[in-house]
Amino acid sequence: MYLERDLLIPEGSRCCSCHLNDNDLLTEESINQIEEYADESNFNSEHLKNILESFKLLAKKKDLFAKFESVKSITNDICFKNTGFTKPQFLEIADCIVSINESLNRTKFQALAVYLYW
């Protein structure tokens, strides 16, 4: 919630099941309806530590699709581990592909990376 709306929801908060999607996460509509309750929060050191640990784990869990969102950010190592090709080889393959159009949901590089991964 914090990443999308800069809101922290206290541990133990609840909601009705009608506000959840099939993955038991809040629907976008439900997220947009949440109103700010207070400008301040009282954290102890344990709460802050848990939040920072969550961000650290999130940063490490970047999925394949996210890794290939921007071709500029792909390292040679990431490219090789996920596709079996070096970054220059991957870009050469991508240049040869003319029939994949980019969409709002994915880039040509993401589609190619997923294909090569499987």
C-alpha positions in Angstrom: 0.0 0.0 0.0 2.8 2.4 0.8 4.4 1.9 -2.6 1.2 2.8 -4.4 -0.4 5.5 -2.3 2.1 6.5 0.4 -0.2 5.0 3.0 0.8 2.6 5.8 -1.9 0.3 6.9 -1.4 -1.0 10.5 -0.7 -4.7 11.0 -4.0 -6.5 11.9 -6.2 -4.2 9.8 -9.1 -5.9 8.1 -11.4 -5.5 5.2 -14.4 -7.2 3.7 -13.7 -10.0 1.2 -15.5 -8.1 -1.5 -12.6 -5.7 -1.6 -10.1 -8.5 -2.5 -9.2 -10.0 -5.8 -8.6 -13.6 -6.6 -5.1 -13.4 -5.1 -6.4 -12.0 -1.8 -5.0 -8.6 -2.5 -6.9 -5.3 -2.4 -8.5 -4.5 -5.7 -7.4 -1.3 -7.5 -10.9 0.2 -6.9 -10.7 -0.5 -3.2 -7.2 1.0 -3.0 -8.5 4.2 -4.6 -11.3 4.4 -2.0 -9.0 4.4 1.0 -8.9 7.8 2.7 -6.1 9.0 4.8 -6.8 8.7 8.5 -3.8 10.5 10.1 -0.7 12.3 9.0 1.4 10.8 11.7 2.2 7.3 12.9 3.8 6.0 16.0 6.5 3.5 15.2 8.8 1.7 17.5 12.1 0.4 16.3 10.7 -3.1 15.6 8.0 -1.8 13.3 10.6 0.3 11.4 12.9 -2.7 11.1 10.1 -4.9 9.7 9.2 -2.2 7.1 12.8 -1.9 6.0 13.2 -5.7 5.8 10.1 -5.8 3.6 11.5 -3.3 1.2 14.8 -5.2 1.1 13.0 -8.4 0.2 10.9 -6.7 -2.4 14.0 -5.3 -4.1 15.6 -8.7 -4.2 12.4 -10.4 -5.6 12.3 -8.5 -8.9 10.7 -10.9 -11.3 11.8 -11.7 -14.8 9.3 -9.4 -16.3 10.4 -6.5 -14.2 14.1 -7.2 -14.9 13.6 -6.8 -18.6 11.2 -3.8 -18.4 14.0 -1.4 -19.5 16.7 -2.8 -21.8 19.1 -0.2 -20.5 19.0 -1.6 -16.9 19.7 -5.2 -17.9 23.2 -6.3 -17.0 25.0 -8.9 -19.0 24.9 -11.3 -16.0 21.1 -11.0 -15.5 20.6 -11.4 -19.2 22.7 -14.5 -19.4 21.3 -16.1 -16.3 17.7 -15.6 -17.5 17.9 -16.2 -21.2 21.2 -18.1 -21.8 22.4 -15.3 -24.0 24.7 -12.4 -23.3 23.2 -8.9 -23.5 24.7 -8.2 -27.0 23.4 -11.6 -28.2 20.0 -10.9 -26.7 19.8 -7.4 -28.3 20.9 -8.9 -31.7 18.1 -11.5 -31.5 15.6 -8.7 -30.5 16.7 -6.6 -33.5 15.9 -9.6 -35.8 12.3 -9.8 -34.5 10.0 -7.5 -36.3 6.7 -9.2 -35.8 6.3 -8.5 -32.1 4.6 -5.2 -31.3 5.0 -3.5 -28.0 1.9 -2.9 -25.9 1.0 -1.0 -22.8 1.5 -4.2 -20.8 4.8 -5.4 -22.0 7.8 -4.5 -24.2 9.3 -6.6 -27.0 12.3 -7.3 -24.7 10.0 -8.6 -21.9 8.2 -10.9 -24.4 11.5 -12.2 -25.8 13.0 -12.7 -22.3 10.0 -14.8 -21.2 10.1 -16.8 -24.4 13.8 -17.5 -24.0 13.5 -18.3 -20.3 11.0 -21.1 -20.9 
